[in-house]
Amino acid sequence: MNKKNYLLDLNNSKKPFIIYKSDKGFDLYTDFSKKIILNNNNIEKFINKNNRLKLPYKETDLFIGFFGYEILNNLIEVKIKKQKTINFPKGIFYKPETKIKLPNNLEYKKTRSLNSNDLFKININKKSYKVIFDKFKKKIKSGETYQIKICTKYSNKSEIDALDFFSRLVKSNMAPEAFMIKDKDYSIISCSPENLITKKNNFITTKPIAGTLKKNKKLKSFLENLNQPLFVRMTGSGSVIVAYYQNNQDCELAKVKFKRKFKNYWCNTSKTI
């Protein structure tokens, strides 16, 4: 393939490929020797088998792909309600034999015009959204949880060039978890700001965005010296601080003092069984 027009040639060849954001640009994986469709029955075998790769590693000694929330919940033994099926695999991983480094500026231009539709359908209206919002607002106030994410789905039936869409998207919004999977019958594009896990050599870092705030040690110190709590803990993201008291009276008094001192912070009490 012509190196200058590599993306164009690859896209026209109809070969599956994956583009994934790296520190200095993008990594492109292709020439897949294996494609594994995952489900709740084979995910543990897949993970355990690929933890035993032999040294030394090559850059292509890996599987790259995704698995969805249903498989994730199954792995950590969290039960969820039966979901609507969209006839799409719960997870797919590929074994590449070729890896190519690309710059941040992806040079690709589509060669033909396609039919597009600017109108999107949404799976929930304002009234239904408010019902869900009010339900979970009560759960937050009761102390059952501290964070809820209500997901909505936008759909549009159009003919698009997925690589052109991805190239233009990362130019306007270079997200840390940007990737594209192009296969024969589908394409998946991500532009997530949440780089959950990064591994470099023997170091693993996590930078979740949801619920992340700059840690306020003054709040923690104030609670530690307020009515003698049994313990005070701050979450890793710094978004929540929990103080545990022996009895309800001490807890309620601490809440009054806290809200008087920190008026712009949300504070609530909850009984622990």
C-alpha positions as CSV (number, residue, x, y, z in Angstrom):
1,M,0.0,0.0,0.0
2,N,1.1,3.6,-0.7
3,K,2.3,5.0,2.7
4,K,1.1,8.5,1.9
5,N,-2.5,7.2,1.2
6,Y,-2.4,4.3,3.7
7,L,-5.7,5.0,5.4
8,L,-7.5,5.5,2.0
9,D,-6.0,2.3,0.6
10,L,-6.8,0.3,3.8
11,N,-10.4,1.6,4.0
12,N,-10.9,0.8,0.3
13,S,-9.5,-2.7,0.8
14,K,-12.4,-3.6,3.1
15,K,-10.0,-5.2,5.6
16,P,-11.0,-4.9,9.2
17,F,-8.9,-2.5,11.3
18,I,-8.8,-0.7,14.7
19,I,-7.5,2.8,15.4
20,Y,-6.7,3.5,19.1
21,K,-5.5,6.8,20.7
22,S,-1.9,6.6,22.0
23,D,0.4,9.2,23.7
24,K,1.8,10.7,20.5
25,G,-0.9,9.9,18.0
26,F,-2.8,6.8,17.1
27,D,-2.0,3.1,16.9
28,L,-3.6,1.2,14.0
29,Y,-4.0,-2.6,14.2
30,T,-5.0,-4.8,11.3
31,D,-4.3,-8.2,9.6
32,F,-6.3,-9.9,12.3
33,S,-5.5,-13.7,12.7
34,K,-8.2,-14.2,15.3
35,K,-11.6,-12.8,16.0
36,I,-13.3,-13.9,19.3
37,I,-17.0,-13.3,20.0
38,L,-17.4,-13.1,23.8
39,N,-20.3,-13.9,26.0
40,N,-20.9,-14.6,29.7
41,N,-19.9,-18.2,29.3
42,N,-16.5,-17.8,27.7
43,I,-15.2,-14.5,29.1
44,E,-13.4,-15.9,32.1
45,K,-11.6,-18.6,30.0
46,F,-10.6,-15.8,27.5
47,I,-9.1,-13.6,30.3
48,N,-7.3,-16.4,32.1
49,K,-5.9,-17.9,28.9
50,N,-4.4,-14.6,27.8
51,N,-2.8,-13.9,31.2
52,R,-0.2,-16.6,30.4
53,L,1.5,-15.1,27.3
54,K,5.2,-16.1,27.0
55,L,8.1,-13.6,27.2
56,P,9.4,-11.7,25.4
57,Y,6.3,-9.9,24.1
58,K,5.9,-8.5,20.6
59,E,3.9,-5.3,19.9
60,T,1.2,-7.5,18.4
61,D,1.1,-10.1,21.2
62,L,-2.2,-8.8,22.4
63,F,-6.0,-8.9,21.8
64,I,-7.7,-5.6,21.2
65,G,-11.5,-5.0,21.3
66,F,-14.2,-4.4,23.8
67,F,-16.8,-6.0,26.1
68,G,-20.0,-4.3,27.3
69,Y,-21.5,-3.6,30.6
70,E,-23.5,-6.9,30.7
71,I,-20.3,-9.0,30.6
72,L,-18.6,-6.6,33.1
73,N,-21.5,-7.0,35.6
74,N,-21.4,-10.7,35.2
75,L,-17.7,-10.8,36.0
76,I,-18.2,-8.9,39.3
77,E,-21.4,-10.9,40.0
78,V,-23.8,-7.9,39.7
79,K,-27.3,-8.9,38.6
80,I,-29.1,-6.7,36.1
81,K,-32.5,-6.8,34.5
82,K,-32.9,-8.5,31.2
83,Q,-31.8,-6.1,28.5
84,K,-33.4,-5.5,25.1
85,T,-31.5,-7.3,22.5
86,I,-29.9,-5.5,19.5
87,N,-28.5,-8.6,18.0
88,F,-24.9,-7.4,18.6
89,P,-22.2,-9.4,20.4
90,K,-21.6,-8.6,24.1
91,G,-17.9,-8.4,23.4
92,I,-15.5,-8.8,20.5
93,F,-11.7,-9.1,20.5
94,Y,-9.2,-9.3,17.7
95,K,-5.6,-10.6,17.5
96,P,-3.6,-8.3,15.2
97,E,-0.5,-9.2,13.2
98,T,0.3,-5.7,12.1
99,K,0.6,-2.5,14.1
100,I,1.3,0.9,12.5
101,K,1.8,4.3,14.3
102,L,-0.2,7.3,13.0
103,P,0.1,11.0,13.8
104,N,-2.7,12.9,15.6
105,N,-3.7,14.5,12.3
106,L,-5.3,11.6,10.5
107,E,-4.9,12.3,6.8
108,Y,-8.0,10.9,5.2
109,K,-10.7,12.3,2.8
110,K,-13.7,10.3,1.6
111,T,-13.7,9.7,-2.1
112,R,-17.5,9.8,-2.7
113,S,-20.6,11.5,-1.3
114,L,-23.0,9.6,0.8
115,N,-26.7,10.0,1.7
116,S,-27.0,11.4,5.3
117,N,-29.9,12.4,7.5
118,D,-29.6,15.2,10.0
119,L,-32.7,14.1,12.1
120,F,-32.1,12.0,15.1
121,K,-34.5,9.9,17.2
122,I,-34.2,9.8,20.9
123,N,-35.4,6.9,23.0
124,I,-36.8,8.9,25.9
125,N,-38.9,12.1,26.2
126,K,-38.7,14.9,28.8
127,K,-41.5,13.6,30.8
128,S,-40.1,10.1,31.1
129,Y,-36.6,11.5,31.9
130,K,-38.1,13.6,34.8
131,V,-39.7,10.4,36.3
132,I,-36.3,8.6,36.3
133,F,-34.6,11.7,37.6
134,D,-37.0,12.2,40.5
135,K,-36.7,8.5,41.4
136,F,-32.9,8.6,41.7
137,K,-32.9,12.0,43.3
138,K,-34.7,10.3,46.2
139,K,-32.1,7.5,46.3
140,I,-29.3,10.0,46.5
141,K,-31.0,11.9,49.3
142,S,-31.5,8.7,51.2
143,G,-27.8,7.9,51.0
144,E,-28.3,4.8,48.9
145,T,-25.9,6.2,46.2
146,Y,-24.1,9.4,45.4
147,Q,-24.0,9.3,41.6
148,I,-26.5,8.4,38.9
149,K,-25.9,8.5,35.1
150,I,-29.1,8.5,33.0
151,C,-28.2,7.3,29.5
152,T,-30.1,8.3,26.4
153,K,-29.9,6.8,23.0
154,Y,-29.9,8.9,19.8
155,S,-30.4,7.0,16.5
156,N,-30.1,8.0,12.9
157,K,-30.4,6.0,9.7
158,S,-27.8,7.3,7.3
159,E,-25.0,6.1,4.9
160,I,-21.7,7.3,6.2
161,D,-18.0,6.8,5.8
162,A,-17.0,5.8,9.3
163,L,-13.3,6.6,8.9
164,D,-14.2,10.1,7.5
165,F,-16.5,10.6,10.5
166,F,-13.9,9.5,13.0
167,S,-11.1,11.6,11.4
168,R,-13.2,14.8,11.6
169,L,-14.4,14.0,15.1
170,V,-10.9,13.7,16.6
171,K,-9.9,17.0,14.9
172,S,-12.7,18.8,16.8
173,N,-12.5,16.7,20.0
174,M,-9.3,14.8,20.7
175,A,-10.5,12.6,23.5
176,P,-8.1,10.4,25.5
177,E,-10.2,7.3,24.9
178,A,-10.8,7.8,21.1
179,F,-10.9,4.7,19.1
180,M,-12.6,3.2,16.0
181,I,-13.3,-0.4,15.1
182,K,-14.1,-1.1,11.4
183,D,-15.3,-4.5,10.5
184,K,-17.2,-6.0,7.5
185,D,-20.7,-5.5,8.8
186,Y,-20.3,-2.7,11.4
187,S,-18.2,0.2,12.7
188,I,-17.8,1.4,16.3
189,I,-16.6,4.9,17.2
190,S,-15.7,6.2,20.6
191,C,-14.8,9.7,21.7
192,S,-14.9,9.3,25.5
193,P,-13.1,11.7,27.8
194,E,-12.8,9.0,30.4
195,N,-9.5,7.2,30.2
196,L,-10.3,4.5,32.8
197,I,-7.1,2.4,32.8
198,T,-3.7,3.0,31.3
199,K,-0.8,0.5,31.6
200,K,2.8,1.4,31.0
201,N,5.3,-1.3,31.7
202,N,4.5,-2.3,35.3
203,F,2.5,0.8,36.2
204,I,-1.3,1.1,36.0
205,T,-3.1,4.4,36.3
206,T,-6.8,5.2,36.4
207,K,-8.4,8.6,35.6
208,P,-12.2,8.3,35.8
209,I,-14.0,11.5,34.9
210,A,-17.4,10.8,36.4
211,G,-17.7,12.1,39.9
212,T,-14.1,13.5,40.0
213,L,-13.3,16.6,42.0
214,K,-10.2,18.2,43.3
215,K,-9.6,16.7,46.8
216,N,-10.4,19.1,49.6
217,K,-8.4,18.0,52.7
218,K,-10.0,20.8,54.7
219,L,-13.3,19.1,54.6
220,K,-11.8,15.8,55.7
221,S,-9.9,17.4,58.5
222,F,-13.0,19.3,59.7
223,L,-15.0,16.1,59.9
224,E,-12.3,14.2,61.7
225,N,-12.5,16.8,64.5
226,L,-16.3,17.0,64.6
227,N,-18.1,15.1,67.4
228,Q,-15.5,12.3,67.5
229,P,-16.4,10.1,64.4
230,L,-15.3,6.5,64.4
231,F,-13.7,7.1,61.0
232,V,-13.7,9.5,58.0
233,R,-12.9,8.3,54.5
234,M,-12.6,10.2,51.2
235,T,-13.2,8.4,47.9
236,G,-10.3,8.1,45.4
237,S,-11.9,10.6,43.1
238,G,-12.4,13.1,46.0
239,S,-16.1,13.5,45.1
240,V,-17.4,12.0,48.3
241,I,-16.4,12.1,52.0
242,V,-18.0,9.7,54.5
243,A,-18.0,10.2,58.3
244,Y,-19.2,7.3,60.4
245,Y,-20.7,8.0,63.9
246,Q,-21.7,5.7,66.7
247,N,-25.2,7.2,67.2
248,N,-27.8,9.3,65.3
249,Q,-27.5,12.2,67.7
250,D,-23.8,12.8,67.1
251,C,-24.4,12.3,63.4
252,E,-27.2,14.9,63.1
253,L,-25.3,17.4,65.2
254,A,-22.2,17.0,63.0
255,K,-24.4,17.6,59.9
256,V,-25.7,20.9,61.3
257,K,-22.2,22.1,62.1
258,F,-20.9,21.0,58.7
259,K,-23.6,22.7,56.7
260,R,-23.1,25.9,58.8
261,K,-19.4,25.9,57.9
262,F,-19.6,24.6,54.3
263,K,-22.8,26.1,52.9
264,N,-22.0,25.2,49.2
265,Y,-21.6,21.5,49.8
266,W,-24.3,18.9,49.8
267,C,-24.6,16.9,53.1
268,N,-26.9,14.1,54.1
269,T,-27.2,11.4,56.8
270,S,-28.0,7.8,56.4
271,K,-28.4,4.8,58.7
272,T,-26.1,1.9,58.2
273,I,-27.3,-1.6,59.0
